[in-house]
Amino acid sequence: MEEPAEPSLSKELVFQFKSSLLKVRRGLQNALATLPYHLPAEQKEYPFEIAISSTPLWVDTTLSERALQLGKAHNLRVAVRRIQHIAIPGGSVFSFWRQVGRATRRRGFVEGRQISEGCLVPAIGGGLCQLSNALYDVALQIGAEIVERHPHTRIVPGSAAEQGRDATLFWNYLDLRFCPKSDILLHAELTAESLVLRVFAKEPLPKKQANPTAIPLVASPRKSIDIAEHSCQSCGRTSCFRHRQTLPATPYLAEDYRRTAYLLEENWAEFEEYLQANLSKHDRVCLPLDGKRWKRPRYVWNLPESIEIHTATLETLKRAYQTRRLAEQGANRQRALLEGWEALAREYAKSLTPDITDVCVSLPLLPFLWQEGHLGGRTFDVLMTRQPLAQLQSELDAAFQRFPERTTLGDFRAPEKLLRQEAEALNAARHWITPHEYIAKNAHHSLIKLNWKLPEIASPHRKGNTVLFPGSSVARKGAFEVREAIRRGGWKLRVLGRDLEGADFWQGLSVERASRTEDFWQGVGCVVQPALLEDKPRILLEAVARGIPVITTPQCGLPNLCGVYTILTQVASGK
């Protein structure tokens, strides 16, 4: 292989001048062409998959190229948001730059690797050619008309250029444009290891020859690049005007350079213990706010002082203010909670810098991060703080169908799109993490099952014959079943929380009120909660720690603890 010539500043200035003229010319052409911007559509309207391209993300595992490989993955994360389920009508032109837009730092792009004047150099938006290569590949597969395509001037070993199925890009005068013959839906996504591009259609693709490659940018055969000798990261040419650093072009173990971001919501003792056992000094933790400073115990996480912590204080306080003004039960409150989680997820996403290779995220934040593509190209685990929305709503629907008079069972359903996004993300997760037995038994992937942590009891209580119902009077917590049992048995009942089923819900029964700020344990001989939904059974765990019998349903997730008696009710079983 011939010795590469050292790039010169004068040649670079000439190149920049020529490219500026080309950019101006293309800009004028684009202003006159009015290229369309394609919008998302529902995939169910396009039932047939007619093309697929899957290419690996981490093709270069040398230490010198690691930072730029991470940058490439990040650039692809930003770009694929513009190519998620977009509909392209037959006869309409798809333009890469019109759809994705210019790659700038302001728009979230970072440095990746690109070919320039025979060298592999760091550049903002570098690595987007992997997406354009995949787009060109599927365009050929479906027999689309190739309106514009430019091959790379050099071949990187292992790339699509070796098969002549590559398409280089340079804003804005080197573009990839194609025109499908019929209506299609285009979808790009990043898995932890690959870029996957799929094309869907309303009809199956007729059997025909794919298009030949378009007119090449250069007529002469292309040369391969020796990465170690041509990359700015490892070439060793310190006198070059581009030189910034030199790193060894040697392989490295990805496990030694992994960095995890923990995106958390309110504290669970079980999750806190899991973090303490798994956190490394390079990891990052995102919290709603500093619980100790703001005196919010639910947000107090006891973590090592050396850990980098980011907070979303403004979003959290805003969410608290909005929900405080709403009723404790009802559709408006549930919508506000979803909006608050979306805002929190958006703020956390700012902390997902390119060097974050793994994510551990609380379930309420998951669908919003997935929707925006922030989890693409990363492995991620999910802290399962509740059932998946699809399963939860299915159980509510079954109960409401049987008991339509219990209106709170049907007062809110999350949007179908949100259910789909959460299901997709859960399916792509590496692990589900939970101490909740009912949630765990429905895990479809590798499960990390934690043990419930019983609280330490500072002072004993005087036991009696009072039955404690540890929650607000609402159908999903089993209030109707408890009311019927008390009416038949004549026991004395103590209720925590509000009467969300109406002020006269317990009328005619011996019921006393209590709040969680009081010592409500005195005289309690049994705790009953036949809930349809119970994600965080803290009071039940405290009852177990106090030696008080607990009667509950499998949905509360406490089947194997001493003193817990599991029953089935009509509403909880859906029968």
Secondary structure, DSSP 8 states (H G I E B T S, - for coil): --------HHHHHHHHHHHHHHHHHHHHHHHHH------B--GGG--EEEEEEEEES----BGGGHHHHHHHHHHHHHHHGGGSSEEE-TT--EEHHHHH----GGGT--EEEEEETTEEEEEETTTTHHHHHHHHHHHHHTT-EEEE----SEE-TTSGGGGT-----BTTTB--EEE-SS-EEEEEEE-SSEEEEEEEESS-------------S-SS--EE--HHHHBTTTS--TTSTT--------B--GGGG--EEEE--S--HHHHHHHHHH--TT-EEEESS-TTTTT-GGG-----TTSEEEE-HHHHHHHHHHHHTS-SSSHHHHHHHHHHHHHHHHHHHTT--TT--EEEEEGGGHHHHHHTTTTTTSEEEEE--S--HHHHHHHHHHHHHH-TT-GGGGS----HHHHHHHHHHHHH-SEEEES-HHHHTT--S-EEE--------SS-----SEEEE-S-B-GGGTHHHHHHHHHHH---EEEES-BTT-TTTTTTS-EEEE-TTS-TTTTEEEEEE--S--S--HHHHHHHHTT--EEE-GGGS-SSSTTEEE---HHHHT-
